[in-house]
Amino acid sequence: VSNRGAGTATAYTSLRDTVLSTVPGGNSAYYFSAGGSKLYLGNNTGRSVTVIDTTDDSVVTTILLPVGSNPQQPLTVGTKVYVPSQTTNIVSVIDSVTDTILTNISVPHGVVYPNYPVLVGTKIFLTNLNNETVDVIDTVTDTIIATITVGDYPSFIVVAGSKLFVINNGGPGAGIPSVSVIDINSISYNSP
């Protein structure tokens, strides 16, 4: 469990609801993704991702992201970890074997706050909070291959069968809350 504000992560046992250990994370550790025997903890205001070994609950390393990064929800896909950053409009791709950055994918729509990635097959669907869009990233080529227009301030994505349900919460302004339904099979993808 990430402990936002405390900069730590806590490991629990489900057998007795007992704390096993508390591991130091980074500045404002908030979001995490598991991959193999590692946990990737996004340090929301700390411009970094802390890597934790889940076998002994120790910090393996801290990966520094580009200047200005505000890492959001990491998403593990095979041997890659995708980390969107709201303030830099990039998605950093980390190699989970070497714990180094492979590439940074630019989200080209201005100040959009990329967030909430969801994996469907080999594609990541990523909300852009301030742009009323969802970008599609091909995890083979690490490129954006489609942009889908949705409602005001898309905040979460739920996958159900061949459909994506995008929860648009209307945002901090006068937006209207709604749910955009996308048929995954009808999306036109650009060639990578």
C-alpha positions as CSV (number, residue, x, y, z in Angstrom):
1,V,0.0,0.0,0.0
2,S,1.4,3.4,-0.9
3,N,1.3,6.0,1.9
4,R,0.8,9.3,0.1
5,G,2.5,12.2,1.8
6,A,4.6,9.9,4.0
7,G,6.9,8.8,1.2
8,T,6.6,5.1,2.1
9,A,5.0,1.9,1.1
10,T,3.7,-0.7,3.6
11,A,3.6,-4.5,3.0
12,Y,0.7,-6.4,4.6
13,T,0.0,-10.1,5.0
14,S,-3.5,-11.0,4.0
15,L,-3.5,-13.9,6.5
16,R,-3.7,-11.8,9.6
17,D,-4.0,-8.2,8.3
18,T,-0.6,-7.6,9.8
19,V,2.0,-5.0,8.7
20,L,5.1,-6.9,7.5
21,S,7.3,-3.9,6.9
22,T,7.3,-0.2,5.8
23,V,9.6,0.6,3.0
24,P,10.9,4.1,2.3
25,G,9.6,5.4,-1.0
26,G,10.0,8.9,-2.3
27,N,8.4,12.3,-2.1
28,S,4.7,11.9,-2.1
29,A,4.7,8.2,-3.0
30,Y,1.2,7.6,-4.3
31,Y,0.8,5.2,-7.3
32,F,2.4,1.8,-7.9
33,S,2.5,-1.1,-10.3
34,A,3.9,-4.6,-9.7
35,G,6.1,-6.4,-12.2
36,G,7.6,-9.7,-11.4
37,S,9.4,-9.4,-8.0
38,K,9.5,-5.6,-8.2
39,L,7.1,-2.9,-7.2
40,Y,7.3,0.5,-9.1
41,L,6.3,3.4,-6.8
42,G,5.5,6.7,-8.6
43,N,6.7,9.6,-6.4
44,N,3.9,12.1,-7.4
45,T,5.8,15.3,-6.6
46,G,9.3,13.8,-6.5
47,R,10.2,13.4,-10.2
48,S,11.1,9.8,-9.7
49,V,10.0,6.2,-9.4
50,T,11.2,4.0,-6.5
51,V,11.8,0.4,-7.3
52,I,11.1,-2.0,-4.4
53,D,12.2,-5.7,-4.3
54,T,9.0,-7.5,-3.1
55,T,11.0,-10.6,-1.9
56,D,12.7,-8.7,0.9
57,D,10.9,-5.3,0.9
58,S,14.1,-3.4,0.1
59,V,14.6,-0.4,-2.1
60,V,16.5,-1.5,-5.2
61,T,16.9,1.9,-6.8
62,T,15.3,5.2,-7.5
63,I,14.8,6.1,-11.2
64,L,15.0,9.9,-11.9
65,L,12.5,11.0,-14.5
66,P,12.9,14.1,-16.8
67,V,13.0,17.5,-15.2
68,G,9.5,18.7,-14.1
69,S,8.0,15.2,-14.1
70,N,5.0,14.5,-11.8
71,P,4.7,10.7,-12.1
72,Q,1.2,9.2,-12.0
73,Q,0.0,5.6,-12.2
74,P,2.8,3.3,-13.4
75,L,1.6,0.4,-15.6
76,T,3.7,-2.7,-16.0
77,V,3.6,-4.4,-19.4
78,G,5.9,-7.4,-19.8
79,T,9.4,-6.1,-19.1
80,K,8.4,-2.4,-19.5
81,V,6.9,0.0,-17.0
82,Y,5.0,3.0,-18.5
83,V,4.9,6.1,-16.2
84,P,2.7,9.0,-17.3
85,S,3.7,12.5,-16.1
86,Q,1.0,15.2,-15.9
87,T,3.3,18.2,-15.8
88,T,5.7,17.2,-18.6
89,N,3.1,15.6,-20.9
90,I,5.3,12.5,-21.4
91,V,5.1,8.8,-20.7
92,S,8.4,7.5,-19.6
93,V,9.1,3.9,-20.5
94,I,11.3,2.0,-18.0
95,D,13.1,-1.3,-18.7
96,S,12.2,-3.4,-15.7
97,V,15.2,-5.6,-16.2
98,T,17.8,-2.8,-16.0
99,D,15.6,-0.2,-14.2
100,T,16.6,2.4,-16.7
101,I,14.5,4.7,-19.0
102,L,14.2,3.3,-22.5
103,T,12.4,6.2,-24.0
104,N,10.0,9.1,-23.3
105,I,6.8,9.2,-25.4
106,S,5.6,12.8,-26.0
107,V,1.9,13.4,-25.6
108,P,1.4,16.1,-28.3
109,H,-1.8,17.9,-27.3
110,G,-0.5,20.8,-25.2
111,V,-0.9,20.8,-21.4
112,V,-3.2,17.7,-21.2
113,Y,-2.2,15.8,-18.0
114,P,-1.8,12.2,-19.2
115,N,-3.1,9.8,-16.6
116,Y,-4.8,6.5,-15.8
117,P,-3.2,4.0,-18.3
118,V,-5.1,0.8,-19.0
119,L,-3.7,-2.2,-21.0
120,V,-5.8,-3.9,-23.7
121,G,-3.8,-6.5,-25.6
122,T,-0.7,-4.7,-26.8
123,K,-2.2,-1.2,-26.5
124,I,-2.3,1.2,-23.6
125,F,-5.3,3.6,-23.4
126,L,-4.3,6.8,-21.6
127,T,-6.6,9.6,-20.5
128,N,-5.7,13.2,-21.1
129,L,-7.5,15.1,-18.3
130,N,-7.3,18.6,-19.8
131,N,-7.9,17.7,-23.4
132,E,-11.0,15.5,-23.5
133,T,-9.1,12.7,-25.2
134,V,-7.7,9.2,-24.8
135,D,-4.4,8.4,-26.5
136,V,-3.6,4.9,-27.6
137,I,0.0,3.7,-27.2
138,D,1.4,0.7,-29.1
139,T,3.6,-1.1,-26.6
140,V,5.6,-2.8,-29.4
141,T,6.7,0.5,-31.0
142,D,6.1,2.8,-28.0
143,T,4.3,5.3,-30.2
144,I,0.9,7.0,-30.0
145,I,-1.2,5.4,-32.8
146,A,-4.6,6.9,-32.1
147,T,-6.4,9.8,-30.3
148,I,-10.0,9.4,-29.3
149,T,-12.2,12.3,-28.3
150,V,-14.3,11.8,-25.1
151,G,-16.1,13.9,-22.6
152,D,-15.0,16.6,-20.1
153,Y,-12.0,15.7,-17.9
154,P,-11.6,11.9,-18.6
155,S,-10.5,10.5,-15.3
156,F,-10.7,6.7,-15.4
157,I,-11.1,3.8,-17.9
158,V,-12.8,0.5,-17.3
159,V,-12.5,-2.3,-19.8
160,A,-15.5,-4.6,-20.2
161,G,-15.3,-7.1,-23.1
162,S,-14.6,-5.2,-26.3
163,K,-15.6,-1.8,-24.8
164,L,-13.9,0.9,-22.9
165,F,-15.9,3.0,-20.5
166,V,-14.2,6.3,-19.9
167,I,-15.4,8.1,-16.8
168,N,-15.4,11.8,-17.5
169,N,-15.9,13.6,-14.2
170,G,-16.4,17.1,-15.6
171,G,-13.2,18.5,-14.0
172,P,-12.7,21.3,-11.6
173,G,-14.6,23.8,-13.8
174,A,-18.1,23.7,-15.1
175,G,-17.7,20.5,-17.1
176,I,-20.5,17.9,-17.3
177,P,-19.9,14.4,-15.8
178,S,-20.5,11.6,-18.3
179,V,-19.3,8.2,-19.5
180,S,-17.9,7.7,-23.0
181,V,-18.3,4.2,-24.4
182,I,-15.7,3.2,-27.0
183,D,-15.9,0.0,-29.1
184,I,-12.3,-1.2,-29.2
185,N,-12.8,-3.0,-32.5
186,S,-13.9,0.1,-34.3
187,I,-10.9,2.3,-33.6
188,S,-8.8,3.4,-36.5
189,Y,-5.1,3.2,-35.7
190,N,-2.2,5.1,-37.4
191,S,0.7,3.1,-38.7
192,P,3.6,3.3,-36.1
